């Protein structure tokens, strides 16, 4: 497998992606995020919502990693 190259501003991109995704989900009226929600929970919810809305293609099952 090819080694994944980390982006220099990956943290900032993730933060901005979560912010935009939260706005999208709240405008749809499907969720209301709280300050106590972890980044992991937000990312997982937004991923599932975008797959459900068919805006992104789901990852292969072997590519999904579940962090406890």
DRENBARO-504920 format. One line per field, with one value per residue: residue in three letters; x, y, z of N, C-alpha, C in turn. Coordinates in nm, 3 decimals. Each point is the difference from the previous one (the first is absolute). Layout:
# residues N
residuo (ala,...)
nu (X,...)
nv (Y,...)
nw (Z,...)
cau (X,...)
cav (Y,...)
caw (Z,...)
cu (X,...)
cv (Y,...)
cw (Z,...)
This chain:
# residues 68
residuo (unk,unk,unk,unk,unk,unk,unk,unk,unk,unk,unk,unk,unk,unk,unk,unk,unk,unk,unk,unk,unk,unk,unk,unk,unk,unk,unk,unk,unk,unk,unk,unk,unk,unk,unk,unk,unk,unk,unk,unk,unk,unk,unk,unk,unk,unk,unk,unk,unk,unk,unk,unk,unk,unk,unk,unk,unk,unk,unk,unk,unk,unk,unk,unk,unk,unk,unk,unk)
nu (0.083,-0.050,0.106,-0.090,-0.010,0.045,-0.114,0.062,-0.113,0.025,0.052,0.052,0.036,0.037,0.055,0.047,0.039,0.037,0.054,0.046,0.045,0.038,0.043,0.053,0.043,0.040,0.043,0.041,0.034,0.109,0.070,0.024,0.119,0.063,0.036,-0.075,-0.049,0.059,0.124,0.036,-0.085,0.047,0.126,-0.023,-0.067,0.091,0.091,-0.070,-0.013,0.125,0.028,-0.080,0.048,0.086,0.058,0.027,0.101,-0.066,0.079,0.097,-0.070,0.096,-0.042,-0.116,0.047,-0.030,0.006,0.044)
nv (-0.119,0.101,0.064,0.021,0.106,0.045,0.066,0.108,0.029,-0.128,0.044,0.102,-0.086,-0.086,0.097,0.048,-0.122,-0.015,0.120,-0.023,-0.120,0.058,0.102,-0.088,-0.077,0.110,0.045,-0.125,0.037,-0.071,0.103,0.000,0.042,-0.063,0.089,-0.090,0.012,-0.118,0.032,-0.110,0.035,0.123,-0.043,-0.092,0.090,0.094,-0.094,-0.049,0.127,0.030,-0.117,0.022,0.123,-0.099,0.076,-0.110,-0.068,-0.104,-0.001,-0.074,-0.109,-0.049,0.110,-0.041,0.095,-0.086,0.122,-0.067)
nw (0.000,-0.063,0.038,0.094,-0.078,0.115,-0.010,-0.041,-0.059,0.023,0.112,-0.064,-0.096,0.094,0.071,-0.115,-0.032,0.127,-0.004,-0.123,0.037,0.114,-0.072,-0.085,0.099,0.062,-0.120,-0.014,0.123,-0.030,0.044,0.129,-0.043,0.098,0.089,0.061,-0.125,-0.004,-0.042,0.066,0.094,-0.007,-0.010,0.093,0.071,-0.023,0.022,0.101,0.038,-0.030,0.056,0.104,-0.005,-0.010,0.092,0.071,-0.052,0.052,0.107,-0.049,0.034,-0.076,-0.064,0.050,0.075,0.095,0.049,0.102)
cau (-0.083,0.072,0.002,-0.082,0.076,-0.079,-0.002,0.057,-0.108,-0.108,-0.084,-0.083,-0.096,-0.099,-0.082,-0.088,-0.095,-0.099,-0.083,-0.090,-0.090,-0.096,-0.095,-0.084,-0.091,-0.094,-0.093,-0.094,-0.087,0.009,0.078,0.044,0.122,0.024,0.141,0.062,0.023,0.142,0.030,-0.020,-0.145,-0.044,0.051,-0.074,-0.137,0.002,0.032,-0.120,-0.100,0.040,-0.021,-0.146,-0.048,0.071,0.091,0.131,-0.007,0.048,0.128,-0.009,-0.009,0.133,0.065,-0.058,0.067,-0.078,0.084,-0.079)
cav (0.119,0.127,0.070,0.121,0.121,0.092,0.138,0.094,0.068,-0.099,0.033,0.114,-0.046,-0.081,0.091,0.073,-0.097,-0.027,0.120,0.007,-0.114,0.027,0.098,-0.071,-0.089,0.081,0.063,-0.106,-0.025,-0.140,-0.013,0.120,-0.038,0.064,0.027,-0.118,-0.104,-0.010,0.011,-0.133,-0.018,0.090,-0.051,-0.122,0.036,0.071,-0.100,-0.080,0.087,0.026,-0.125,-0.017,0.097,-0.036,0.108,-0.065,-0.145,-0.061,-0.070,-0.146,-0.040,-0.024,0.129,0.068,-0.033,0.039,0.030,-0.007)
caw (0.000,-0.001,0.129,0.000,0.028,0.081,-0.047,0.097,0.072,0.012,0.115,-0.038,-0.100,0.070,0.080,-0.092,-0.054,0.104,0.014,-0.116,0.010,0.107,-0.053,-0.097,0.073,0.077,-0.094,-0.041,0.114,0.043,0.122,0.069,0.070,0.129,0.027,0.063,-0.101,-0.036,-0.143,-0.058,-0.018,-0.107,-0.127,-0.033,-0.036,-0.128,-0.103,-0.025,-0.061,-0.138,-0.074,-0.012,-0.099,-0.124,-0.039,-0.009,-0.013,0.124,-0.001,0.008,0.141,0.058,0.020,0.116,0.126,0.117,0.115,0.124)
cu (0.087,-0.011,-0.083,0.084,-0.090,0.012,0.054,-0.108,-0.120,-0.096,-0.095,-0.106,-0.111,-0.094,-0.100,-0.104,-0.110,-0.095,-0.102,-0.102,-0.106,-0.106,-0.097,-0.105,-0.104,-0.100,-0.102,-0.097,0.006,0.075,0.026,0.120,0.013,0.150,0.072,0.024,0.148,0.016,-0.028,-0.149,-0.052,0.043,-0.078,-0.143,-0.004,0.031,-0.126,-0.110,0.033,-0.014,-0.149,-0.058,0.064,0.085,0.144,-0.022,0.054,0.135,-0.025,0.002,0.137,0.075,-0.056,0.073,-0.083,0.096,-0.088,0.015)
cv (0.125,0.067,0.128,0.119,0.097,0.142,0.091,0.065,-0.092,0.033,0.115,-0.038,-0.083,0.089,0.076,-0.093,-0.034,0.119,0.009,-0.113,0.020,0.098,-0.065,-0.084,0.079,0.070,-0.100,-0.032,-0.142,-0.018,0.138,-0.040,0.079,0.017,-0.122,-0.113,0.000,0.015,-0.133,-0.024,0.086,-0.052,-0.123,0.032,0.068,-0.095,-0.079,0.082,0.024,-0.125,-0.021,0.093,-0.021,0.115,-0.050,-0.150,-0.061,-0.067,-0.150,-0.039,-0.021,0.131,0.078,-0.043,0.053,0.022,0.002,0.126)
cw (0.000,0.136,-0.011,0.040,0.075,-0.057,0.109,0.085,0.020,0.115,-0.033,-0.101,0.065,0.080,-0.088,-0.062,0.099,0.015,-0.114,0.005,0.106,-0.049,-0.098,0.073,0.078,-0.090,-0.051,0.111,0.052,0.131,0.059,0.084,0.130,0.020,0.057,-0.099,-0.040,-0.151,-0.069,-0.027,-0.114,-0.137,-0.044,-0.043,-0.136,-0.115,-0.036,-0.069,-0.148,-0.087,-0.023,-0.106,-0.137,-0.053,-0.008,-0.012,0.129,-0.019,-0.001,0.146,0.062,0.025,0.118,0.125,0.114,0.115,0.123,0.081)
